[in-house]
Amino acid sequence: ERYGFDRYLHDTGATLIHEDAVGRLYRADMTNDEPLVMVRVTNSTPDLSGHFKEYAIRVPPQIERAHQAVAWSFGLTEQQYRPRVET
């Protein structure tokens, strides 16, 4: 938390590859390893201080869209992930 996600993105050279209402998808090419792909999402419920916490979720490198990445994190396809209400 002290280091910060924005600083991590900068230091790894990650680039925004897709953004939609669900989140933002970033990719960083890693030397001698598979690319690091992460989706950045914002919690839909505020914490006790009233702030909305952001999270980064690592996803497989073949993911191409933010919605697809969040769906994958729930074990669903992009077509299956259609929440009516978020809590």
Backbone atoms as SQL, in Angstrom:
CREATE TABLE atoms (id INTEGER PRIMARY KEY, chain TEXT, resi INTEGER, resn TEXT, atom TEXT, x REAL, y REAL, z REAL);
INSERT INTO atoms VALUES
  (1, 'A', 1, 'GLU', 'N', 0.809, -1.196, 0.000),
  (2, 'A', 1, 'GLU', 'CA', 0.000, 0.000, 0.000),
  (3, 'A', 1, 'GLU', 'C', 0.855, 1.264, 0.000),
  (4, 'A', 2, 'ARG', 'N', 1.965, 1.238, 0.674),
  (5, 'A', 2, 'ARG', 'CA', 2.812, 2.436, 0.725),
  (6, 'A', 2, 'ARG', 'C', 3.476, 2.713, -0.616),
  (7, 'A', 3, 'TYR', 'N', 3.863, 1.672, -1.293),
  (8, 'A', 3, 'TYR', 'CA', 4.529, 1.815, -2.587),
  (9, 'A', 3, 'TYR', 'C', 3.561, 2.368, -3.623),
  (10, 'A', 4, 'GLY', 'N', 2.368, 1.847, -3.644),
  (11, 'A', 4, 'GLY', 'CA', 1.315, 2.353, -4.508),
  (12, 'A', 4, 'GLY', 'C', 1.260, 1.700, -5.880),
  (13, 'A', 5, 'PHE', 'N', 0.056, 1.503, -6.328),
  (14, 'A', 5, 'PHE', 'CA', -0.169, 0.849, -7.607),
  (15, 'A', 5, 'PHE', 'C', 0.305, 1.718, -8.770),
  (16, 'A', 6, 'ASP', 'N', 0.064, 3.016, -8.695),
  (17, 'A', 6, 'ASP', 'CA', 0.499, 3.904, -9.784),
  (18, 'A', 6, 'ASP', 'C', 2.015, 3.874, -9.946),
  (19, 'A', 7, 'ARG', 'N', 2.717, 3.863, -8.856),
  (20, 'A', 7, 'ARG', 'CA', 4.186, 3.808, -8.918),
  (21, 'A', 7, 'ARG', 'C', 4.637, 2.466, -9.490),
  (22, 'A', 8, 'TYR', 'N', 3.972, 1.394, -9.083),
  (23, 'A', 8, 'TYR', 'CA', 4.306, 0.070, -9.600),
  (24, 'A', 8, 'TYR', 'C', 4.106, 0.030, -11.116),
  (25, 'A', 9, 'LEU', 'N', 2.987, 0.583, -11.594),
  (26, 'A', 9, 'LEU', 'CA', 2.733, 0.619, -13.035),
  (27, 'A', 9, 'LEU', 'C', 3.851, 1.368, -13.758),
  (28, 'A', 10, 'HIS', 'N', 4.238, 2.490, -13.205),
  (29, 'A', 10, 'HIS', 'CA', 5.299, 3.288, -13.810),
  (30, 'A', 10, 'HIS', 'C', 6.622, 2.527, -13.829),
  (31, 'A', 11, 'ASP', 'N', 7.000, 1.946, -12.698),
  (32, 'A', 11, 'ASP', 'CA', 8.288, 1.269, -12.577),
  (33, 'A', 11, 'ASP', 'C', 8.397, 0.011, -13.440),
  (34, 'A', 12, 'THR', 'N', 7.267, -0.648, -13.703),
  (35, 'A', 12, 'THR', 'CA', 7.296, -1.857, -14.544),
  (36, 'A', 12, 'THR', 'C', 7.106, -1.526, -16.015),
  (37, 'A', 13, 'GLY', 'N', 6.775, -0.276, -16.318),
  (38, 'A', 13, 'GLY', 'CA', 6.526, 0.101, -17.703),
  (39, 'A', 13, 'GLY', 'C', 5.195, -0.409, -18.224),
  (40, 'A', 14, 'ALA', 'N', 4.277, -0.696, -17.317),
  (41, 'A', 14, 'ALA', 'CA', 2.968, -1.212, -17.715),
  (42, 'A', 14, 'ALA', 'C', 2.205, -0.171, -18.526),
  (43, 'A', 15, 'THR', 'N', 1.441, -0.649, -19.481),
  (44, 'A', 15, 'THR', 'CA', 0.627, 0.238, -20.301),
  (45, 'A', 15, 'THR', 'C', -0.834, -0.169, -20.201),
  (46, 'A', 16, 'LEU', 'N', -1.692, 0.812, -20.291),
  (47, 'A', 16, 'LEU', 'CA', -3.128, 0.571, -20.309),
  (48, 'A', 16, 'LEU', 'C', -3.483, -0.021, -21.666),
  (49, 'A', 17, 'ILE', 'N', -4.090, -1.214, -21.658),
  (50, 'A', 17, 'ILE', 'CA', -4.444, -1.841, -22.933),
  (51, 'A', 17, 'ILE', 'C', -5.946, -1.854, -23.177),
  (52, 'A', 18, 'HIS', 'N', -6.752, -1.671, -22.110),
  (53, 'A', 18, 'HIS', 'CA', -8.202, -1.610, -22.291),
  (54, 'A', 18, 'HIS', 'C', -8.835, -1.000, -21.055),
  (55, 'A', 19, 'GLU', 'N', -9.916, -0.271, -21.272),
  (56, 'A', 19, 'GLU', 'CA', -10.659, 0.329, -20.173),
  (57, 'A', 19, 'GLU', 'C', -12.138, 0.294, -20.508),
  (58, 'A', 20, 'ASP', 'N', -12.956, -0.062, -19.518),
  (59, 'A', 20, 'ASP', 'CA', -14.398, -0.009, -19.685),
  (60, 'A', 20, 'ASP', 'C', -15.019, 0.290, -18.325),
  (61, 'A', 21, 'ALA', 'N', -16.335, 0.170, -18.209),
  (62, 'A', 21, 'ALA', 'CA', -17.028, 0.497, -16.966),
  (63, 'A', 21, 'ALA', 'C', -16.643, -0.430, -15.815),
  (64, 'A', 22, 'VAL', 'N', -16.099, -1.590, -16.130),
  (65, 'A', 22, 'VAL', 'CA', -15.738, -2.576, -15.111),
  (66, 'A', 22, 'VAL', 'C', -14.362, -2.291, -14.506),
  (67, 'A', 23, 'GLY', 'N', -13.414, -1.827, -15.311),
  (68, 'A', 23, 'GLY', 'CA', -12.072, -1.568, -14.794),
  (69, 'A', 23, 'GLY', 'C', -11.106, -1.172, -15.897),
  (70, 'A', 24, 'ARG', 'N', -9.825, -1.194, -15.527),
  (71, 'A', 24, 'ARG', 'CA', -8.750, -0.845, -16.464),
  (72, 'A', 24, 'ARG', 'C', -7.758, -1.995, -16.502),
  (73, 'A', 25, 'LEU', 'N', -7.389, -2.415, -17.687),
  (74, 'A', 25, 'LEU', 'CA', -6.494, -3.551, -17.881),
  (75, 'A', 25, 'LEU', 'C', -5.119, -3.049, -18.301),
  (76, 'A', 26, 'TYR', 'N', -4.091, -3.496, -17.581),
  (77, 'A', 26, 'TYR', 'CA', -2.711, -3.085, -17.836),
  (78, 'A', 26, 'TYR', 'C', -1.869, -4.298, -18.193),
  (79, 'A', 27, 'ARG', 'N', -0.822, -4.043, -18.969),
  (80, 'A', 27, 'ARG', 'CA', 0.118, -5.102, -19.360),
  (81, 'A', 27, 'ARG', 'C', 1.538, -4.582, -19.225),
  (82, 'A', 28, 'ALA', 'N', 2.390, -5.423, -18.622),
  (83, 'A', 28, 'ALA', 'CA', 3.819, -5.120, -18.528),
  (84, 'A', 28, 'ALA', 'C', 4.580, -6.331, -19.041),
  (85, 'A', 29, 'ASP', 'N', 5.423, -6.117, -20.045),
  (86, 'A', 29, 'ASP', 'CA', 6.252, -7.205, -20.550),
  (87, 'A', 29, 'ASP', 'C', 7.413, -7.410, -19.589),
  (88, 'A', 30, 'MET', 'N', 7.632, -8.656, -19.215),
  (89, 'A', 30, 'MET', 'CA', 8.656, -9.006, -18.241),
  (90, 'A', 30, 'MET', 'C', 9.789, -9.765, -18.927),
  (91, 'A', 31, 'THR', 'N', 11.010, -9.440, -18.582),
  (92, 'A', 31, 'THR', 'CA', 12.172, -10.116, -19.136),
  (93, 'A', 31, 'THR', 'C', 12.209, -11.555, -18.643),
  (94, 'A', 32, 'ASN', 'N', 12.355, -12.501, -19.558),
  (95, 'A', 32, 'ASN', 'CA', 12.468, -13.930, -19.246),
  (96, 'A', 32, 'ASN', 'C', 11.264, -14.481, -18.485),
  (97, 'A', 33, 'ASP', 'N', 10.094, -13.910, -18.707),
  (98, 'A', 33, 'ASP', 'CA', 8.881, -14.392, -18.048),
  (99, 'A', 33, 'ASP', 'C', 7.675, -13.999, -18.900),
  (100, 'A', 34, 'GLU', 'N', 6.518, -14.556, -18.580),
  (101, 'A', 34, 'GLU', 'CA', 5.314, -14.175, -19.304),
  (102, 'A', 34, 'GLU', 'C', 4.916, -12.745, -18.921),
  (103, 'A', 35, 'PRO', 'N', 4.160, -12.085, -19.775),
  (104, 'A', 35, 'PRO', 'CA', 3.738, -10.719, -19.459),
  (105, 'A', 35, 'PRO', 'C', 2.889, -10.674, -18.185),
  (106, 'A', 36, 'LEU', 'N', 2.997, -9.598, -17.474),
  (107, 'A', 36, 'LEU', 'CA', 2.191, -9.352, -16.284),
  (108, 'A', 36, 'LEU', 'C', 0.965, -8.571, -16.735),
  (109, 'A', 37, 'VAL', 'N', -0.216, -9.155, -16.578),
  (110, 'A', 37, 'VAL', 'CA', -1.460, -8.502, -16.955),
  (111, 'A', 37, 'VAL', 'C', -2.309, -8.381, -15.697),
  (112, 'A', 38, 'MET', 'N', -2.788, -7.163, -15.438),
  (113, 'A', 38, 'MET', 'CA', -3.555, -6.883, -14.229),
  (114, 'A', 38, 'MET', 'C', -4.761, -6.031, -14.572),
  (115, 'A', 39, 'VAL', 'N', -5.863, -6.302, -13.884),
  (116, 'A', 39, 'VAL', 'CA', -7.030, -5.453, -14.025),
  (117, 'A', 39, 'VAL', 'C', -7.166, -4.647, -12.731),
  (118, 'A', 40, 'ARG', 'N', -7.385, -3.357, -12.889),
  (119, 'A', 40, 'ARG', 'CA', -7.558, -2.454, -11.751),
  (120, 'A', 40, 'ARG', 'C', -9.045, -2.159, -11.628),
  (121, 'A', 41, 'VAL', 'N', -9.597, -2.471, -10.455),
  (122, 'A', 41, 'VAL', 'CA', -11.021, -2.286, -10.214),
  (123, 'A', 41, 'VAL', 'C', -11.220, -1.458, -8.950),
  (124, 'A', 42, 'THR', 'N', -12.388, -0.868, -8.839),
  (125, 'A', 42, 'THR', 'CA', -12.743, -0.091, -7.665),
  (126, 'A', 42, 'THR', 'C', -13.886, -0.794, -6.962),
  (127, 'A', 43, 'ASN', 'N', -13.740, -0.976, -5.641),
  (128, 'A', 43, 'ASN', 'CA', -14.786, -1.600, -4.852),
  (129, 'A', 43, 'ASN', 'C', -16.059, -0.776, -4.994),
  (130, 'A', 44, 'SER', 'N', -17.195, -1.428, -5.179),
  (131, 'A', 44, 'SER', 'CA', -18.453, -0.712, -5.375),
  (132, 'A', 44, 'SER', 'C', -19.057, -0.199, -4.070),
  (133, 'A', 45, 'THR', 'N', -18.500, -0.621, -2.943),
  (134, 'A', 45, 'THR', 'CA', -18.999, -0.193, -1.633),
  (135, 'A', 45, 'THR', 'C', -17.909, 0.593, -0.917),
  (136, 'A', 46, 'PRO', 'N', -18.243, 1.777, -0.370),
  (137, 'A', 46, 'PRO', 'CA', -17.223, 2.549, 0.340),
  (138, 'A', 46, 'PRO', 'C', -16.808, 1.876, 1.644),
  (139, 'A', 47, 'ASP', 'N', -15.551, 2.119, 2.064),
  (140, 'A', 47, 'ASP', 'CA', -15.114, 1.610, 3.355),
  (141, 'A', 47, 'ASP', 'C', -15.662, 2.535, 4.448),
  (142, 'A', 48, 'LEU', 'N', -15.285, 2.288, 5.688),
  (143, 'A', 48, 'LEU', 'CA', -15.823, 3.061, 6.810),
  (144, 'A', 48, 'LEU', 'C', -15.517, 4.554, 6.713),
  (145, 'A', 49, 'SER', 'N', -14.439, 4.903, 6.054),
  (146, 'A', 49, 'SER', 'CA', -14.078, 6.315, 5.907),
  (147, 'A', 49, 'SER', 'C', -14.803, 6.981, 4.733),
  (148, 'A', 50, 'GLY', 'N', -15.552, 6.195, 3.973),
  (149, 'A', 50, 'GLY', 'CA', -16.276, 6.727, 2.829),
  (150, 'A', 50, 'GLY', 'C', -15.511, 6.652, 1.524),
  (151, 'A', 51, 'HIS', 'N', -14.302, 6.110, 1.553),
  (152, 'A', 51, 'HIS', 'CA', -13.488, 5.990, 0.345),
  (153, 'A', 51, 'HIS', 'C', -13.776, 4.668, -0.369),
  (154, 'A', 52, 'PHE', 'N', -13.586, 4.687, -1.673),
  (155, 'A', 52, 'PHE', 'CA', -13.754, 3.486, -2.479),
  (156, 'A', 52, 'PHE', 'C', -12.367, 2.930, -2.775),
  (157, 'A', 53, 'LYS', 'N', -12.066, 1.769, -2.221),
  (158, 'A', 53, 'LYS', 'CA', -10.738, 1.182, -2.356),
  (159, 'A', 53, 'LYS', 'C', -10.548, 0.569, -3.734),
  (160, 'A', 54, 'GLU', 'N', -9.343, 0.731, -4.277),
  (161, 'A', 54, 'GLU', 'CA', -9.002, 0.129, -5.558),
  (162, 'A', 54, 'GLU', 'C', -8.173, -1.133, -5.330),
  (163, 'A', 55, 'TYR', 'N', -8.347, -2.087, -6.235),
  (164, 'A', 55, 'TYR', 'CA', -7.626, -3.351, -6.177),
  (165, 'A', 55, 'TYR', 'C', -7.037, -3.659, -7.536),
  (166, 'A', 56, 'ALA', 'N', -5.947, -4.396, -7.540),
  (167, 'A', 56, 'ALA', 'CA', -5.348, -4.905, -8.767),
  (168, 'A', 56, 'ALA', 'C', -5.379, -6.428, -8.694),
  (169, 'A', 57, 'ILE', 'N', -5.883, -7.037, -9.747),
  (170, 'A', 57, 'ILE', 'CA', -6.010, -8.491, -9.811),
  (171, 'A', 57, 'ILE', 'C', -5.194, -8.977, -11.000),
  (172, 'A', 58, 'ARG', 'N', -4.260, -9.887, -10.726),
  (173, 'A', 58, 'ARG', 'CA', -3.481, -10.450, -11.826),
  (174, 'A', 58, 'ARG', 'C', -4.334, -11.470, -12.559),
  (175, 'A', 59, 'VAL', 'N', -4.253, -11.414, -13.886),
  (176, 'A', 59, 'VAL', 'CA', -5.034, -12.311, -14.741),
  (177, 'A', 59, 'VAL', 'C', -4.101, -12.942, -15.771),
  (178, 'A', 60, 'PRO', 'N', -4.542, -14.004, -16.447),
  (179, 'A', 60, 'PRO', 'CA', -3.698, -14.640, -17.463),
  (180, 'A', 60, 'PRO', 'C', -3.322, -13.663, -18.584),
  (181, 'A', 61, 'PRO', 'N', -2.156, -13.843, -19.171),
  (182, 'A', 61, 'PRO', 'CA', -1.666, -12.895, -20.175),
  (183, 'A', 61, 'PRO', 'C', -2.490, -12.838, -21.457),
  (184, 'A', 62, 'GLN', 'N', -3.324, -13.833, -21.714),
  (185, 'A', 62, 'GLN', 'CA', -4.126, -13.807, -22.942),
  (186, 'A', 62, 'GLN', 'C', -5.401, -12.969, -22.799),
  (187, 'A', 63, 'ILE', 'N', -5.699, -12.494, -21.600),
  (188, 'A', 63, 'ILE', 'CA', -6.871, -11.632, -21.385),
  (189, 'A', 63, 'ILE', 'C', -6.665, -10.324, -22.136),
  (190, 'A', 64, 'GLU', 'N', -7.709, -9.860, -22.828),
  (191, 'A', 64, 'GLU', 'CA', -7.596, -8.662, -23.667),
  (192, 'A', 64, 'GLU', 'C', -8.487, -7.502, -23.250),
  (193, 'A', 65, 'ARG', 'N', -9.519, -7.768, -22.426),
  (194, 'A', 65, 'ARG', 'CA', -10.463, -6.722, -22.049),
  (195, 'A', 65, 'ARG', 'C', -10.701, -6.742, -20.535),
  (196, 'A', 66, 'ALA', 'N', -10.962, -5.566, -19.983),
  (197, 'A', 66, 'ALA', 'CA', -11.162, -5.447, -18.536),
  (198, 'A', 66, 'ALA', 'C', -12.342, -6.289, -18.064),
  (199, 'A', 67, 'HIS', 'N', -13.457, -6.218, -18.770),
  (200, 'A', 67, 'HIS', 'CA', -14.638, -7.015, -18.397),
  (201, 'A', 67, 'HIS', 'C', -14.308, -8.507, -18.396),
  (202, 'A', 68, 'GLN', 'N', -13.575, -8.930, -19.391),
  (203, 'A', 68, 'GLN', 'CA', -13.142, -10.321, -19.502),
  (204, 'A', 68, 'GLN', 'C', -12.276, -10.704, -18.296),
  (205, 'A', 69, 'ALA', 'N', -11.402, -9.790, -17.860),
  (206, 'A', 69, 'ALA', 'CA', -10.513, -10.051, -16.731),
  (207, 'A', 69, 'ALA', 'C', -11.284, -10.226, -15.432),
  (208, 'A', 70, 'VAL', 'N', -12.250, -9.348, -15.191),
  (209, 'A', 70, 'VAL', 'CA', -13.039, -9.448, -13.961),
  (210, 'A', 70, 'VAL', 'C', -13.884, -10.717, -13.998),
  (211, 'A', 71, 'ALA', 'N', -14.473, -11.022, -15.127),
  (212, 'A', 71, 'ALA', 'CA', -15.251, -12.259, -15.255),
  (213, 'A', 71, 'ALA', 'C', -14.377, -13.471, -14.934),
  (214, 'A', 72, 'TRP', 'N', -13.153, -13.488, -15.477),
  (215, 'A', 72, 'TRP', 'CA', -12.224, -14.590, -15.224),
  (216, 'A', 72, 'TRP', 'C', -11.980, -14.745, -13.727),
  (217, 'A', 73, 'SER', 'N', -11.882, -13.638, -12.992),
  (218, 'A', 73, 'SER', 'CA', -11.602, -13.707, -11.550),
  (219, 'A', 73, 'SER', 'C', -12.733, -14.380, -10.774),
  (220, 'A', 74, 'PHE', 'N', -13.924, -14.444, -11.360),
  (221, 'A', 74, 'PHE', 'CA', -15.064, -15.131, -10.745),
  (222, 'A', 74, 'PHE', 'C', -15.301, -16.507, -11.364),
  (223, 'A', 75, 'GLY', 'N', -14.402, -16.921, -12.256),
  (224, 'A', 75, 'GLY', 'CA', -14.553, -18.230, -12.894),
  (225, 'A', 75, 'GLY', 'C', -15.630, -18.235, -13.962),
  (226, 'A', 76, 'LEU', 'N', -15.912, -17.065, -14.544),
  (227, 'A', 76, 'LEU', 'CA', -16.960, -16.938, -15.546),
  (228, 'A', 76, 'LEU', 'C', -16.387, -16.436, -16.866),
  (229, 'A', 77, 'THR', 'N', -17.160, -16.606, -17.922),
  (230, 'A', 77, 'THR', 'CA', -16.796, -15.996, -19.193),
  (231, 'A', 77, 'THR', 'C', -17.278, -14.555, -19.183),
  (232, 'A', 78, 'GLU', 'N', -16.797, -13.793, -20.130),
  (233, 'A', 78, 'GLU', 'CA', -17.218, -12.398, -20.246),
  (234, 'A', 78, 'GLU', 'C', -18.730, -12.300, -20.482),
  (235, 'A', 79, 'GLN', 'N', -19.285, -13.228, -21.243),
  (236, 'A', 79, 'GLN', 'CA', -20.721, -13.224, -21.513),
  (237, 'A', 79, 'GLN', 'C', -21.538, -13.590, -20.270),
  (238, 'A', 80, 'GLN', 'N', -20.978, -14.438, -19.407),
  (239, 'A', 80, 'GLN', 'CA', -21.694, -14.855, -18.195),
  (240, 'A', 80, 'GLN', 'C', -21.651, -13.804, -17.099),
  (241, 'A', 81, 'TYR', 'N', -20.628, -12.972, -17.078),
  (242, 'A', 81, 'TYR', 'CA', -20.472, -11.994, -15.994),
  (243, 'A', 81, 'TYR', 'C', -21.302, -10.739, -16.300),
  (244, 'A', 82, 'ARG', 'N', -22.502, -10.713, -15.774),
  (245, 'A', 82, 'ARG', 'CA', -23.423, -9.589, -15.942),
  (246, 'A', 82, 'ARG', 'C', -24.127, -9.321, -14.613),
  (247, 'A', 83, 'PRO', 'N', -23.407, -8.801, -13.619),
  (248, 'A', 83, 'PRO', 'CA', -24.049, -8.580, -12.308),
  (249, 'A', 83, 'PRO', 'C', -25.156, -7.529, -12.405),
  (250, 'A', 84, 'ARG', 'N', -26.261, -7.790, -11.744),
  (251, 'A', 84, 'ARG', 'CA', -27.362, -6.821, -11.698),
  (252, 'A', 84, 'ARG', 'C', -27.146, -5.818, -10.571),
  (253, 'A', 85, 'VAL', 'N', -26.589, -6.328, -9.464),
  (254, 'A', 85, 'VAL', 'CA', -26.333, -5.496, -8.294),
  (255, 'A', 85, 'VAL', 'C', -24.964, -5.859, -7.757),
  (256, 'A', 86, 'GLU', 'N', -24.156, -4.850, -7.379),
  (257, 'A', 86, 'GLU', 'CA', -22.865, -5.102, -6.764),
  (258, 'A', 86, 'GLU', 'C', -22.915, -4.647, -5.325),
  (259, 'A', 87, 'THR', 'N', -22.350, -5.475, -4.443),
  (260, 'A', 87, 'THR', 'CA', -22.356, -5.131, -3.013),
  (261, 'A', 87, 'THR', 'C', -20.946, -5.156, -2.466);
